Every structure is written in structure tokens, then in C-alpha cells.
Amino acid sequence: MSPGEVRSLVDRVVSRGEGVCREEALALRDAPLPDLLEGASRIREAFSGRTLQLCAIVPFASGACGEDCAFCAQSARWNTRCVPRRMEDEEVLAAARRARSRGARFFSLVVSGRVPEEGLFRRMVSLIRRLRKETDLHLCASPGLVDEAQARELAEAGLRRLHGNLETGPGFFPRVCTTHRFEDKLRSLAAARAAGLEVCSGGLLGMGEGWEDRVDLALAVREAGAVSVPLNVLVPLPGTPLESRPSLEPGEFLRVASVFRFVLPRARIRFAGGRARVGSDQEAALLGPVDGVLAGDYLTTPGPGWEQDRQLFARLGREVG
């Protein structure tokens, strides 16, 4: 795709507020990267300005997962030495207050496993009520696969947004997980929307997926109604089947994130886990397609640190809001 064709697409996306189609998204792979980044930046500024939205997560219940996601250290099927743990309520409340004091607007409780265990689900509902009462954070949760009744109970407790990554396109998904299906994830997200919850859903880059898989992921999260789209970069963890995967090529994350911006002009494209794996491309992403960041630590790996992020955002002229 030529620079002129990229500019024409940008003009159309900005004027209509609608994302590009599959054929156009695939063609953007061959666009010059500087033009693609400039276009993604124009689209991002048209719909969210220079504001950078921060979120934070805690591993409310981690490890001992029975699923076989090839990238995940929390699966009990892999020898990763991930010790199962459940956080105490007061730990979570303290983490929420710290996150808010550092600029986070969204805060999420993350639970390992396919479906919510009843006792843990009850604790999550109760804790969401407390967080809603005692903080002004927008509350999210990643409880696993839920039905509409569970989603409604979470919404009534004060949850605003349900998170469930689709991870990759439907064609590649069976190569990284066989214990649940892509369609199971879609049903859970549909249940969340039916219950009045917002949807946060994105994926993981660097698992061996192709360009079409990445475009199909972008289209799938758009179809699922995602308003927040976290993009993670694989951190190959020892003991997992993907422990030997190579890093993304320089500029690869920038190209993928930019195409997501063309497909999802109004969504928050959120830089999530594995930011350190893209090196200096991180700054270009924050000046281009990205308008959200998962700050602090991740589920099984450390993040860059709040102060380091604050200095980075200030240097780039990005306002945290």
C-alpha cells in the first residue's frame, strides 16, 4: 500500500469513525512503516487526543490452572514452578489504593482457571462491592469464562468491565490451547455485554502466528465489542511449550499495533505485558497507535515500574488521565 493510499484510509477512518475491512488491514502490512505510524497517530489523536489511560491488575488467584495455554506459566501442565496463591482482601484493597495514587483509573482482579470456582467467585463479588465503596477506581475483572447470570451479578456488585483475551485469531488458536475453544471465549464476552458490562479483549503477539491471524484477532475483538484492547508481547517462560520462541522483529509490534488502530479507531489500544521485549519501539508505539498502558507488575512477570513509566510518559508529552 502506497503512502497516498494510507493517507486516504486515515482520512476516511477519521471522518467516519469506522475501522478498515479485512482486505485493507491485510494490505497495510506492506505500507511504509513511517506512514503507517503517522496514520495511526492521527487516528488516535482524533478519538482520544494525547491522553494516556493507565490500568493495573492483581493476581487475585494465581497458578494451578487446568488449561493448557502454551504461553502461560500458571498452567499446572507445565513445569514452571508457579506456586498457587490467593490474595487476601486487604492485600487487594491496598494494591488498589496504591494504583490509584499512581494514576491508574482502571483496576482489575485476575483469576486463573477456565471458569470461576464458586467460593472464589463469591469472594470476588464481595470484594468488588468493597472496592466500589472504598475507591473511585473503575473496576474490571478477569474471572475466566462466565455465563450471563454470573456477568450480571458482577455488574450489580459494581464491576464496569470484563476482561477476557481472545489471544490470537481463530485459525491459530487451537495451536496454543486445546482445553477450551475460541468460541467459548466469544460466548463469555457476549454474556458480559448482555449483562451491561464493557468488554476488554486483546491478544498475545509472538507465538508463531501469521499476519492473517493478527488481522483476524483485530476483527474478532471488534466484533466482540471491545472498548479496550490489550496487546501483549510473548515473554517466553521456561517450562512452557513456547519457551524457545524468538523475539519480535524490530518494528513488528509497531506495525501490528498500528493496524489495530486502523481496525479499531475508537478503542483503547493498550500496551500490556512484555513491553520490555520491544525495546526502543515502545516509545514510537506511545507516540503512535497506543493510548492505554497496563502499569505496574503483570501476572507472572515484573513490569517496568511506576516511576520509570511516569518519566517516560512525561518525556513523550503524554498526559495521564
SULDA-V34870 format. One line per field, one symbol per residue. psi: psi as a letter, one per 20 degrees, with the letter a starting at -180 (. if undefined). burial: b if it has 9 or more other C-alpha atoms within 8 Angstrom, else e. A space follows every 50 residues. Layout:
# SULDA-V34870
psi=???
burial=???
This chain:
# SULDA-V34870
psi=prhhhghggggggghhjqrrrgggghhihjqpghhgggghgggghhhjbj pppqrqqqngoqrkpirkpiipiipiiqmikopqqpqqghgggghghggh hjiqhqpppppqrgqppgghgggggghhgghhhirkqpprqnjapqrhgg ghggghijphpppopigaqhhigiiipiirqghggghghhhghhjjqqpo pcapqjijqrhhhgghgghghghikpipnpoqppooppiqijhjprrqqp iggggghghhhhhmhiqoopocqjhhijciigghghidipjqporaqagj qqahpggggghggghikppp.
burial=bebeebbebbebbbeebbbbebeebbbbbebbeebbbbbbbbbbbeebeb bbbbbbbbbbbbbbbbbbbbbbbbbbebebeeeeeebeeeebbebbbebb eebbbbbbbbbbbbebeeeebeebbbbbbebbeeeebbbbbbbbbbbbee bbbbbebbbbbbbbbbbbbbebbbebbbeebbebbbbbbbbbbebebbbb bbbbbbbebeeebbbbbbbbbbebebbbbbbbbbebbebbebbebeebee eebbbbbbbbbbbbbbbbbbbbbbbebbeebbebbbbbbbbbbbbbbbbe eebbbbeebeeebbebebbbe
